[in-house]
């Protein structure tokens, strides 16, 4: 893609509204160094140097859109606990409107804690409840979605399987939008039957293998899986993310596009999927063809995996990555 073409797409971001619906969470990072093994058990002792709390889950998806200059709407649920208050504060601090966030006193705010030493994740532990959201919470979320429809061109469903994304929610969402708004889904294993009728899904290789019942081990089985998911879910397109092999775009027209990754040093893949679906949906909703949107999203992911911790990419970083990219 020519740099001028990309810049023209970027210019349209400012007026492009994207609604993010998904599992809000806090990413808690504990940073330190390892100098010895514990005398109590054969495990490393991490000497903690600092810790921080970042936007995680669907909040990170929304943050990625914001960092690219898109107009973001966000809905989901948090607990009435201190962590939920902190998450709302952090969203407000970055300039988000939090009117779409429902406070549910019957469930805690989801927290993922990662212990990082020498730029490597040592362990992760989660605090969460994964049961489906209540009917009153679902009703409030759908009311907010309805209020946003005149101002948005795309919707991202960010499914982390924490209870927000249900079959009922997606069915009602599709009825509300009536196929007039581009809907992209970052899926979760076990929920693929929920997504039938969405515009696009972005599974990784493992998720695509599971959902298609095809063991993806080469280009032939990859194509079989991608085409099967297209037909099974009645999607306009499927993008299968393939780690260091890039991503593959399968379109309803029958066209298949393989997008290679670039040679780079990878520090942390946390949140890379969030970046892919954010950049892709924003680009396509701003007028870019799906193939061009996927190429830009691939470079955006290349930016964030070179950073430690949940991260976002800016327009300038994407342009720089494109200039220095050496396809593998």
QUICORCOR-V82275 format. One record per residue. N is the residue number from 0. RES is the residue in three letters. SS is DSSP state (alpha for helix, beta for strand, coil for the rest). PSI is psi in radians with two decimals (* if undefined). D_CENTER is the distance of its C-alpha to the mean C-alpha in Angstrom with 2 decimals. Layout:
N&RES&SS&PSI&D_CENTER  N&RES&SS&PSI&D_CENTER
This chain:
0&UNK&coil&2.47&23.86  1&UNK&coil&2.51&26.25  2&UNK&alpha&-0.68&25.27  3&UNK&alpha&-0.66&26.85  4&UNK&alpha&-0.72&24.81  5&UNK&alpha&-0.77&21.55  6&UNK&alpha&-0.61&23.06  7&UNK&alpha&-0.65&24.05  8&UNK&alpha&-0.78&20.54  9&UNK&alpha&-0.66&19.44  10&UNK&alpha&-0.46&22.37  11&UNK&alpha&-0.15&21.13  12&UNK&alpha&-0.66&17.91  13&UNK&alpha&-0.61&20.07  14&UNK&alpha&0.24&21.05  15&UNK&coil&1.94&17.89  16&UNK&beta&2.28&16.55  17&UNK&beta&2.27&13.04  18&UNK&beta&2.23&12.62  19&UNK&beta&2.13&9.55  20&UNK&beta&2.13&10.61  21&UNK&beta&-2.98&9.35  22&UNK&coil&1.86&10.31  23&UNK&beta&2.46&11.18  24&UNK&beta&2.93&12.29  25&UNK&beta&2.30&14.08  26&UNK&beta&1.97&13.70  27&UNK&beta&2.10&17.41  28&UNK&beta&2.30&18.66  29&UNK&beta&2.09&22.29  30&UNK&beta&2.45&23.72  31&UNK&beta&-2.90&27.08  32&UNK&beta&2.64&29.47  33&UNK&beta&2.14&31.13  34&UNK&beta&-0.18&34.89  35&UNK&beta&2.90&36.27  36&UNK&beta&2.47&35.91  37&UNK&coil&2.41&36.59  38&UNK&coil&-0.19&40.16  39&UNK&coil&-0.46&38.97  40&UNK&coil&2.75&36.70  41&UNK&coil&1.11&35.52  42&UNK&coil&2.62&32.32  43&UNK&beta&2.56&31.55  44&UNK&beta&2.08&32.25  45&UNK&beta&2.06&29.60  46&UNK&beta&1.87&31.36  47&UNK&beta&2.26&28.91  48&UNK&beta&-0.61&28.93  49&UNK&beta&2.90&26.20  50&UNK&beta&2.66&23.21  51&UNK&beta&2.84&20.53  52&UNK&beta&2.19&18.01  53&UNK&beta&2.84&14.64  54&UNK&beta&2.23&11.91  55&UNK&beta&3.00&9.50  56&UNK&beta&-2.36&7.07  57&UNK&alpha&-0.39&6.47  58&UNK&alpha&-0.60&8.98  59&UNK&alpha&-0.62&7.17  60&UNK&alpha&-0.86&4.87  61&UNK&alpha&-0.68&8.51  62&UNK&alpha&-0.66&10.04  63&UNK&alpha&-0.73&8.67  64&UNK&alpha&-0.76&10.18  65&UNK&alpha&-0.71&13.16  66&UNK&alpha&-0.42&13.78  67&UNK&coil&-0.09&14.15  68&UNK&coil&0.19&16.55  69&UNK&coil&2.87&15.06  70&UNK&beta&2.03&16.38  71&UNK&beta&2.38&13.92  72&UNK&beta&2.48&14.67  73&UNK&beta&2.39&13.03  74&UNK&beta&2.58&14.29  75&UNK&beta&-2.85&14.18  76&UNK&beta&2.55&16.67  77&UNK&beta&2.88&17.97  78&UNK&coil&3.02&21.28  79&UNK&coil&0.22&24.48  80&UNK&coil&3.05&24.57  81&UNK&alpha&-0.59&24.68  82&UNK&alpha&-0.67&21.09  83&UNK&alpha&-0.73&20.00  84&UNK&alpha&-0.70&22.37  85&UNK&alpha&-0.71&21.04  86&UNK&alpha&-0.78&17.41  87&UNK&alpha&-0.72&18.86  88&UNK&alpha&-0.77&21.07  89&UNK&alpha&-0.64&18.40  90&UNK&alpha&-0.78&16.57  91&UNK&alpha&-0.67&20.05  92&UNK&alpha&-0.59&20.90  93&UNK&coil&-0.07&18.24  94&UNK&coil&0.19&19.49  95&UNK&coil&2.60&17.25  96&UNK&coil&2.18&19.19  97&UNK&coil&0.30&18.75  98&UNK&coil&-0.44&20.98  99&UNK&coil&0.02&18.37  100&UNK&beta&2.15&17.82  101&UNK&beta&2.24&20.15  102&UNK&beta&2.09&21.98  103&UNK&coil&1.92&22.95  104&UNK&coil&-0.12&25.75  105&UNK&coil&0.02&25.70  106&UNK&coil&2.54&22.48  107&UNK&coil&2.81&21.33  108&UNK&coil&2.33&18.29  109&UNK&beta&2.31&15.93  110&UNK&beta&2.25&16.32  111&UNK&beta&2.12&15.29  112&UNK&beta&2.16&18.09  113&UNK&beta&2.32&18.13  114&UNK&beta&2.11&21.50  115&UNK&beta&2.24&21.57  116&UNK&beta&2.25&24.92  117&UNK&coil&0.77&25.80  118&UNK&coil&0.25&22.18  119&UNK&beta&2.39&21.57  120&UNK&beta&2.18&19.84  121&UNK&beta&-0.72&22.79  122&UNK&beta&2.73&21.49  123&UNK&beta&2.44&18.83  124&UNK&beta&2.54&19.82  125&UNK&beta&2.50&18.15  126&UNK&beta&2.09&19.68  127&UNK&coil&2.82&18.57  128&UNK&coil&2.29&19.94  129&UNK&coil&0.10&18.28  130&UNK&coil&2.72&20.78  131&UNK&coil&2.60&20.01  132&UNK&coil&2.76&20.18  133&UNK&coil&2.84&23.68  134&UNK&alpha&-0.73&25.05  135&UNK&alpha&-0.70&25.76  136&UNK&alpha&-0.76&22.17  137&UNK&alpha&-0.75&21.00  138&UNK&alpha&-0.75&23.71  139&UNK&alpha&-0.68&22.77  140&UNK&alpha&-0.76&19.13  141&UNK&alpha&-0.59&20.52  142&UNK&alpha&-0.72&23.10  143&UNK&alpha&-0.72&20.58  144&UNK&alpha&-0.81&18.74  145&UNK&alpha&-0.71&22.25  146&UNK&alpha&-0.42&23.07  147&UNK&alpha&-0.36&20.13  148&UNK&alpha&-0.70&20.85  149&UNK&alpha&-0.28&23.45  150&UNK&alpha&0.06&21.22  151&UNK&coil&2.69&18.02  152&UNK&coil&-0.17&17.48  153&UNK&beta&2.71&14.03  154&UNK&beta&2.36&11.90  155&UNK&beta&2.21&8.27  156&UNK&beta&1.94&8.44  157&UNK&beta&1.68&5.81  158&UNK&coil&1.92&8.30  159&UNK&coil&0.20&9.11  160&UNK&coil&0.74&12.72  161&UNK&coil&0.20&14.11  162&UNK&coil&-0.26&16.21  163&UNK&coil&-0.79&14.71  164&UNK&coil&1.88&13.64  165&UNK&coil&2.85&17.09  166&UNK&alpha&-0.68&18.99  167&UNK&alpha&-0.78&21.03  168&UNK&alpha&-0.82&18.29  169&UNK&alpha&-0.67&16.91  170&UNK&alpha&-0.80&20.55  171&UNK&alpha&-0.61&21.51  172&UNK&alpha&-0.79&18.60  173&UNK&alpha&-0.63&19.71  174&UNK&alpha&-0.63&23.25  175&UNK&alpha&-0.72&22.54  176&UNK&alpha&-0.42&20.94  177&UNK&coil&0.72&23.41  178&UNK&coil&0.25&21.43  179&UNK&coil&-0.20&21.96  180&UNK&coil&2.38&18.37  181&UNK&beta&2.17&15.64  182&UNK&beta&2.06&13.11  183&UNK&beta&2.45&9.97  184&UNK&beta&2.22&8.55  185&UNK&beta&1.80&5.97  186&UNK&coil&2.99&9.18  187&UNK&coil&2.46&11.13  188&UNK&coil&2.33&14.62  189&UNK&coil&-0.22&17.29  190&UNK&coil&0.13&15.66  191&UNK&alpha&-0.53&15.94  192&UNK&alpha&-0.28&19.06  193&UNK&alpha&-0.55&17.26  194&UNK&alpha&0.05&15.47  195&UNK&coil&2.17&18.75  196&UNK&coil&-0.14&19.19  197&UNK&coil&2.81&15.67  198&UNK&coil&-0.72&15.64  199&UNK&beta&2.54&13.07  200&UNK&beta&2.68&11.04  201&UNK&coil&1.12&9.13  202&UNK&coil&2.72&10.58  203&UNK&beta&-3.14&11.65  204&UNK&alpha&-0.77&15.45  205&UNK&alpha&-0.76&16.15  206&UNK&alpha&-0.73&14.28  207&UNK&alpha&-0.67&15.98  208&UNK&alpha&-0.80&19.23  209&UNK&alpha&-0.83&19.21  210&UNK&alpha&-0.54&18.48  211&UNK&alpha&-0.19&21.04  212&UNK&coil&0.54&23.53  213&UNK&coil&2.20&23.96  214&UNK&coil&1.85&24.03  215&UNK&coil&1.97&22.31  216&UNK&coil&-0.11&24.60  217&UNK&coil&-3.12&25.47  218&UNK&alpha&-0.58&24.96  219&UNK&alpha&-0.86&27.05  220&UNK&alpha&-0.51&25.15  221&UNK&alpha&-0.82&21.81  222&UNK&alpha&-0.70&23.26  223&UNK&alpha&-0.77&24.62  224&UNK&alpha&-0.81&21.37  225&UNK&alpha&-0.79&19.48  226&UNK&alpha&-0.60&22.43  227&UNK&alpha&-0.71&22.86  228&UNK&alpha&-0.66&19.36  229&UNK&alpha&-0.85&20.08  230&UNK&alpha&-0.71&23.33  231&UNK&alpha&-0.70&22.32  232&UNK&alpha&-0.05&19.53  233&UNK&coil&0.68&21.25  234&UNK&coil&2.77&18.24  235&UNK&coil&-0.56&18.88  236&UNK&beta&2.73&16.78  237&UNK&beta&2.31&14.86  238&UNK&beta&2.12&13.01  239&UNK&beta&2.00&13.46  240&UNK&beta&2.40&11.94  241&UNK&coil&0.49&14.95  242&UNK&alpha&-2.22&14.57  243&UNK&alpha&0.00&17.66  244&UNK&alpha&0.14&18.73  245&UNK&coil&-2.38&16.12  246&UNK&beta&2.78&14.84  247&UNK&beta&2.27&16.91  248&UNK&beta&2.17&16.85  249&UNK&beta&2.10&19.00  250&UNK&beta&2.70&20.36  251&UNK&coil&-0.50&22.60  252&UNK&coil&-0.24&25.44  253&UNK&coil&-0.14&25.56  254&UNK&coil&2.38&24.38  255&UNK&beta&2.23&22.44  256&UNK&beta&2.12&21.08  257&UNK&beta&2.19&20.34  258&UNK&beta&1.93&18.61  259&UNK&coil&2.70&19.69  260&UNK&coil&3.06&18.11  261&UNK&beta&2.70&20.29  262&UNK&coil&2.10&22.54  263&UNK&coil&2.84&21.14  264&UNK&coil&2.20&21.31  265&UNK&coil&2.19&18.24  266&UNK&coil&-0.68&18.13  267&UNK&coil&2.19&14.86  268&UNK&coil&0.03&11.87  269&UNK&coil&2.18&10.09  270&UNK&coil&0.00&6.61  271&UNK&alpha&-0.67&7.23  272&UNK&alpha&-0.62&4.72  273&UNK&alpha&-0.73&2.22  274&UNK&alpha&-0.72&5.68  275&UNK&alpha&-0.92&6.58  276&UNK&alpha&-0.53&5.32  277&UNK&alpha&-0.94&6.30  278&UNK&alpha&-0.73&9.42  279&UNK&alpha&-0.83&10.28  280&UNK&alpha&-0.72&10.37  281&UNK&alpha&-0.79&12.19  282&UNK&alpha&-0.84&14.50  283&UNK&alpha&-0.69&15.44  284&UNK&alpha&-0.42&15.99  285&UNK&coil&-0.03&18.13  286&UNK&coil&-0.07&20.25  287&UNK&coil&2.55&19.17  288&UNK&coil&2.69&19.82  289&UNK&alpha&-0.71&17.01  290&UNK&alpha&-0.79&18.37  291&UNK&alpha&-0.70&18.49  292&UNK&alpha&-0.67&14.97  293&UNK&alpha&-0.67&13.82  294&UNK&alpha&-0.78&16.19  295&UNK&alpha&-0.74&14.94  296&UNK&alpha&-0.62&11.26  297&UNK&alpha&-0.72&12.87  298&UNK&alpha&-0.62&14.81  299&UNK&alpha&-0.73&12.10  300&UNK&alpha&-0.64&10.55  301&UNK&alpha&-0.55&14.26  302&UNK&alpha&-0.84&14.66  303&UNK&alpha&-0.51&12.21  304&UNK&coil&-0.22&13.46  305&UNK&coil&0.08&16.84  306&UNK&coil&2.62&16.28  307&UNK&coil&2.30&16.74  308&UNK&coil&2.94&14.46  309&UNK&coil&2.15&11.10  310&UNK&coil&2.97&11.48  311&UNK&coil&2.88&10.91  312&UNK&coil&2.57&12.82  313&UNK&coil&2.92&15.63  314&UNK&alpha&-0.77&17.47  315&UNK&alpha&-0.68&20.33  316&UNK&alpha&-0.65&18.48  317&UNK&alpha&-0.77&17.09  318&UNK&alpha&-0.73&20.70  319&UNK&alpha&-0.68&22.13  320&UNK&alpha&-0.65&19.95  321&UNK&alpha&-0.64&21.16  322&UNK&alpha&-0.62&24.70  323&UNK&alpha&-0.01&24.75  324&UNK&coil&2.27&22.79  325&UNK&coil&1.75&24.95  326&UNK&beta&2.42&23.51  327&UNK&coil&*&23.99
